[in-house]
Amino acid sequence: MYQHHIILKTAEALDSETAKDWLGICKRFTPSGVVFSYQHGDHEVAMEYGVSSEQEMPHAYTVPLIRDLTPDEASIVVAAWDYKFIPDFNIEISNQYDTMVDYELEIDDEVTESATLDLNKWHHNRWRDEMMKEGWHYGLYFSETNKSHPALRDWDSLPETHRRSPLFNKTEILEWLRKNGVK
């Protein structure tokens, strides 16, 4: 296992195209230069596959990284992958347990709801901007060939059926509030 990594775990093995999509999303939605690759003979290795029959999600697609991802960076990768609608998957990062705390945070429900909405808007709009930089545009239907996607609209203009976002824990919400000047 690499010291720094992001792993997609699935119940069923992915076909090679979908596995390449996972690597592509990791490369596209992590900061430049964070995905680590190395030469092995004539091949460049940027992802490793493993199976552990003892696990609920036995198929693991590990992308090595130069450094750990921040929670915000990891959330962007999760949001980008989520559009694939692959059932039964889990994404783990090498430092996901480093931020665990020994106490329960109490945040008012209204504040949590407001911060979650703000986080959802921020994550979606950042994803949309990245996709548009890569030549994608809004379209009624998803087409990889035409680079069109029905979710490439501002969050506020997006129908509920196209609103997908990661789940945020209380620590992430508190960090968002702290970064945005709410005390």
TIVO-294773 format. One record per residue: x, y negated, z negated of N, C-alpha, C in turn. Coordinates in steps of 0.05 Angstrom, whole numbers, padded with zeros to 5 digits, always signed. Each point is the difference from the previous one (the first is absolute). Example, Ala and Ser with C-alpha at 12.3 -4.5 7.8 and 13.67 -1.06 7.14 Angstrom:
BEGIN
+00264+00114-00156-00018-00024+00000+00018-00024+00000;-00007-00021+00014+00016-00024-00001-00015-00022-00014;
//
This chain:
BEGIN
+00017+00024+00000-00017-00024+00000+00018-00025+00000;-00008-00019+00015+00015-00025+00002-00006-00017-00025;+00020-00016-00007-00004-00018-00023-00023-00020+00005;-00001-00010+00024-00021-00019+00008-00015+00012+00024;-00027+00002-00002-00015+00013+00021-00030-00007-00002;-00014+00006+00022-00029-00001+00000-00009+00027+00013;-00019+00013-00013-00008+00027+00009-00030+00000+00006;-00007+00011+00023-00028+00006+00006-00004+00029-00005;-00019+00006-00018-00006+00028-00006-00028+00006+00010;-00002+00024+00014-00026+00007+00012-00007+00029-00007;-00026+00005+00001-00010+00027-00005+00006+00019+00024;-00001-00012+00024+00005+00015+00025+00024-00012+00013;+00015+00016+00015+00023-00010+00016-00010-00020+00021;+00016-00021+00005-00007-00019+00021+00011+00010+00027;-00014-00007+00021+00012+00005+00026+00023-00019+00004;+00018+00005+00019+00024-00016+00003-00006-00029+00006;-00021-00005+00016-00007-00028+00006-00008-00016-00025;-00016+00013-00017-00009-00014-00025+00023-00003-00019;+00018+00020-00001+00024-00003-00017+00018-00023+00010;+00002-00003+00026+00015-00023+00011-00014-00026-00006;-00027+00000+00000-00015-00024-00008+00007-00008-00028;+00002+00019-00019+00007-00006-00028+00028-00014-00001;+00019+00011+00014+00027-00012+00001-00002-00028+00012;-00015-00003+00022-00003-00026+00013-00013-00021-00018;-00020+00008-00016-00012-00019-00018+00019-00008-00022;+00016+00020-00010+00020-00007-00020+00020-00020+00010;+00009+00004+00025+00020-00018+00012-00013-00027+00005;-00025-00001+00010-00013-00024+00008-00008-00017-00024;-00009+00013-00022-00012-00016-00022+00017-00002-00025;+00024+00010+00001+00019-00006-00022+00018-00022+00010;+00013-00015-00018+00019-00021+00009+00021+00012+00019;+00010-00017+00018+00020+00009+00019+00025+00011-00014;+00009+00023+00010+00024+00012-00011-00004+00017-00025;-00024+00003-00010-00004+00016-00025-00001+00030+00006;-00011+00008+00023-00001+00028+00007+00029+00009+00006;+00008+00022-00012+00027+00011+00003+00000+00023+00020;+00018+00000+00018+00003+00023+00018+00030+00007+00002;+00006+00025+00008+00027+00008+00002+00003+00019+00024;+00025+00003+00009+00006+00017+00022+00005+00028-00010;-00012+00020+00013+00004+00028-00006+00005+00014+00027;+00026+00004+00006+00006+00010+00027-00008-00020+00021;-00016+00008+00019-00009-00018+00022-00026-00014-00007;-00011+00005-00024-00026-00011-00006+00001-00020-00023;-00017-00021+00003-00003-00019-00022-00023+00011-00018;+00005+00002-00025-00020+00009-00019-00010-00023-00017;-00026-00005+00002-00013-00022-00015-00023+00010-00017;-00006+00026+00002-00022+00011-00016+00006+00030-00003;-00007+00010-00024+00003+00029-00005-00027+00012-00007;-00004+00024+00008-00025+00015-00006+00006+00023-00018;-00017+00004-00020+00003+00023-00018-00028+00010-00008;+00000+00026-00009-00025+00013-00008+00005+00012-00028;-00019-00005-00018+00001+00012-00026-00027+00013-00005;-00002+00026+00003-00025+00014-00002-00013-00002-00028;+00015-00008-00020-00010-00003-00027-00016-00026-00005;+00001-00018+00019-00012-00026-00003-00028-00001+00013;-00017-00018-00010-00026-00004+00012+00003-00012+00028;+00019-00018+00003+00007-00012+00026+00027+00011+00007;+00002+00023+00013+00025+00014+00004+00019-00012+00021;-00011-00015+00019+00016-00010+00022+00010-00028-00006;+00026-00004+00000+00012-00025-00008+00017-00011+00023;-00005-00025+00007+00014-00014+00021+00015-00023-00013;+00026+00003-00005+00016-00018-00016+00016-00019+00018;-00004-00026-00004+00016-00020+00015+00019-00012-00020;+00026+00004+00004+00020-00012-00019+00002-00030+00004;+00005-00014-00022+00002-00029+00000+00027-00009-00011;+00008-00024+00007+00024-00012-00010-00004-00009-00029;-00024-00008-00006-00007-00010-00027-00029+00008-00006;-00009-00003-00025-00027+00005-00007-00018-00022+00012;-00025+00007+00006-00019-00019+00009-00013-00014-00024;-00007-00025+00003-00015-00014-00021-00029+00011+00002;-00016-00004-00021-00028+00008+00002-00015-00013+00024;+00006-00025+00005-00013-00014+00023+00009+00013+00026;+00025+00005+00003+00010+00013+00025-00012+00028+00004;-00002+00015-00021-00011+00027+00002-00030-00002+00006;-00014-00019-00011-00029-00003+00006-00005-00006+00029;+00018-00015+00012-00003-00006+00029+00003+00025+00016;+00019+00018-00006+00003+00025+00014-00025+00017-00004;-00010+00002-00024-00024+00016-00005-00023-00011+00016;-00004-00026+00000-00022-00012+00015+00003+00005+00030;+00024-00001+00010+00005+00005+00029-00006+00029+00006;+00008+00019-00017-00005+00028+00005-00030+00007-00002;-00014-00013-00017-00027+00006-00006-00018+00001+00025;+00007-00016+00020-00017+00000+00024+00000+00026+00015;+00019+00017-00006+00002+00026+00014-00022+00019-00008;-00013-00004-00022-00021+00017-00010+00008+00029-00002;+00024+00005-00009+00009+00028-00005-00011+00008-00027;-00016+00021-00001-00011+00008-00026+00021+00012-00018;-00004-00001-00026+00017+00013-00019+00029-00008+00003;+00007-00025-00007+00028-00007+00000+00006-00016-00025;+00025-00002-00006+00010-00015-00023+00026-00013+00008;+00005-00024-00007+00025-00014+00006+00014-00006-00026;+00025+00009-00003+00016-00005-00024+00025-00016+00008;+00008-00017-00018+00025-00015+00003+00019+00007-00023;+00025-00002+00005+00020+00009-00019-00001-00015-00027;-00010-00024+00000-00001-00015-00026-00028-00004-00010;-00019+00017+00008-00027-00006-00008-00005+00003-00030;+00016+00014-00014-00004+00004-00029+00018-00019-00016;+00017-00016+00013+00017-00019-00014-00015-00022-00013;-00024-00006+00010-00015-00023-00010-00021+00008-00020;+00000+00025-00009-00020+00008-00019+00004-00014-00027;-00022-00007-00012+00002-00013-00026-00014+00017-00021;+00006-00004-00025-00011+00016-00022-00025-00012-00012;-00011-00021+00012-00023-00012-00012-00021-00004+00022;-00025-00003-00008-00022-00004+00019-00004-00030+00003;-00001-00009+00025-00005-00028+00006-00030-00006+00000;-00007-00022-00010-00028-00008+00000-00003-00025+00017;-00014+00003+00022-00005-00022+00019-00031-00002+00003;-00010-00024-00002-00029-00005+00003-00009+00011+00027;-00023+00013+00000-00011+00012+00025-00003-00020+00023;-00009-00024-00006-00003-00020+00021+00027-00008+00011;+00020-00002-00017+00027-00007+00009+00011+00023+00017;-00004+00024-00009+00009+00024+00016-00013+00000+00027;-00026-00004+00001-00014+00000+00026+00010-00022+00018;+00004-00024-00010+00010-00022+00016+00029+00005+00010;+00017+00010-00018+00028+00005+00008+00001+00023+00020;-00017+00020-00003+00000+00023+00019-00009-00010+00027;-00020-00017+00002-00008-00011+00025+00023-00016+00013;+00013-00017-00016+00023-00015+00011+00022+00018+00010;+00006+00021-00015+00021+00020+00008-00009+00014+00026;-00025+00008+00002-00010+00012+00024+00003-00018+00024;-00008-00025-00003+00003-00020+00022+00029-00003+00008;+00018-00003-00020+00028-00004+00006+00012+00024+00015;-00006+00024-00010+00011+00024+00013-00010+00003+00028;-00026-00003+00004-00012+00003+00027+00011-00021+00019;+00000-00025-00009+00009-00021+00018+00030+00002+00007;+00016+00010-00019+00028+00005+00006+00003+00022+00020;-00015+00022-00003+00000+00022+00020-00008-00010+00027;-00022-00016+00001-00010-00011+00025+00022-00017+00014;+00013-00017-00015+00021-00017+00011+00023+00016+00011;+00008+00021-00015+00022+00018+00010-00008+00014+00026;-00024+00010+00001-00009+00013+00024-00001-00019+00024;-00010-00024-00005-00001-00020+00022+00027-00008+00010;+00020-00001-00018+00027-00006+00008+00011+00022+00019;-00011+00024-00004+00009+00023+00017-00017+00002+00026;-00017-00020+00005-00015+00000+00025-00028+00012-00002;-00009+00007-00023-00027+00011-00003-00020-00024+00000;-00025+00006+00007-00021-00020-00001-00026+00012-00008;-00019-00017-00006-00027+00009-00008-00013+00013+00024;-00014+00022-00004-00016+00013+00020-00023+00015-00013;-00021+00005+00014-00023+00013-00011+00007+00029-00008;+00020+00012+00014+00007+00028-00006+00030+00001-00004;+00009+00020-00015+00029+00005-00004+00011+00013+00025;+00022-00011+00010+00013+00011+00023+00030-00005-00003;+00015+00022-00004+00029-00003-00003+00012-00009+00027;-00011+00009+00022+00009-00007+00027-00003-00030+00005;-00024-00010-00006-00005-00029+00004+00007-00017-00024;+00010+00012-00021+00007-00014-00024-00023-00017-00011;-00024+00012-00001-00023-00014-00011-00010+00015-00025;-00010-00015-00019-00010+00011-00025-00023-00016-00010;-00022+00012-00008-00023-00015-00010+00004-00014-00027;+00021+00007-00014+00005-00012-00026+00020-00024+00001;+00008-00007+00024+00019-00022+00003-00014-00027+00000;-00014-00005-00022-00014-00025-00005+00007-00009-00029;-00005-00025-00005+00003-00010-00027-00017+00016-00019;+00009+00004-00024-00015+00016-00020-00029-00009-00003;-00003-00027-00002-00027-00011-00004-00019+00005+00024;+00011+00005+00024-00016+00005+00024-00004+00030+00005;+00013+00016-00017-00001+00029+00004-00025+00012-00011;-00014+00017+00015-00023+00014-00011+00008+00019-00022;-00018+00005-00019+00006+00018-00022+00011+00027+00009;-00010+00010+00023+00008+00027+00010+00029+00001+00008;+00012-00023+00004+00029-00001+00008+00018-00009-00023;-00011-00006-00023+00016-00009-00022+00011+00024-00015;+00027+00003+00002+00014+00021-00014+00023-00013-00015;+00004+00009-00024+00022-00012-00015+00009+00020-00021;+00025-00003-00009+00009+00017-00021-00014-00005-00026;+00001+00019-00018-00010-00004-00027+00022-00013-00017;-00007-00019-00016+00020-00013-00017-00005+00007-00029;+00022+00006-00014-00003+00005-00029+00002-00027-00015;-00004+00001-00025-00001-00025-00016+00027-00014+00000;+00022+00016+00000+00027-00013+00001+00004-00015+00025;-00009+00011+00023+00003-00014+00026-00018-00025+00000;-00023+00001-00011-00018-00023-00001+00012-00022-00018;+00010+00008-00023+00013-00019-00018+00024-00013+00014;+00016+00015+00014+00023-00011+00015-00009-00020+00021;-00022+00007+00014-00011-00018+00021-00009-00027-00014;-00013+00003-00022-00010-00024-00014+00024-00017-00010;+00021+00013-00010+00024-00014-00009+00013-00015+00023;+00004+00014+00023+00013-00013+00023-00016-00023+00012;-00026+00000-00005-00017-00020+00012-00008-00022-00020;+00015-00002-00022-00004-00021-00019-00023+00002-00020;-00012+00024-00002-00021+00004-00020+00013+00012-00025;-00005-00012-00023+00013+00010-00025-00021+00009-00019;
//
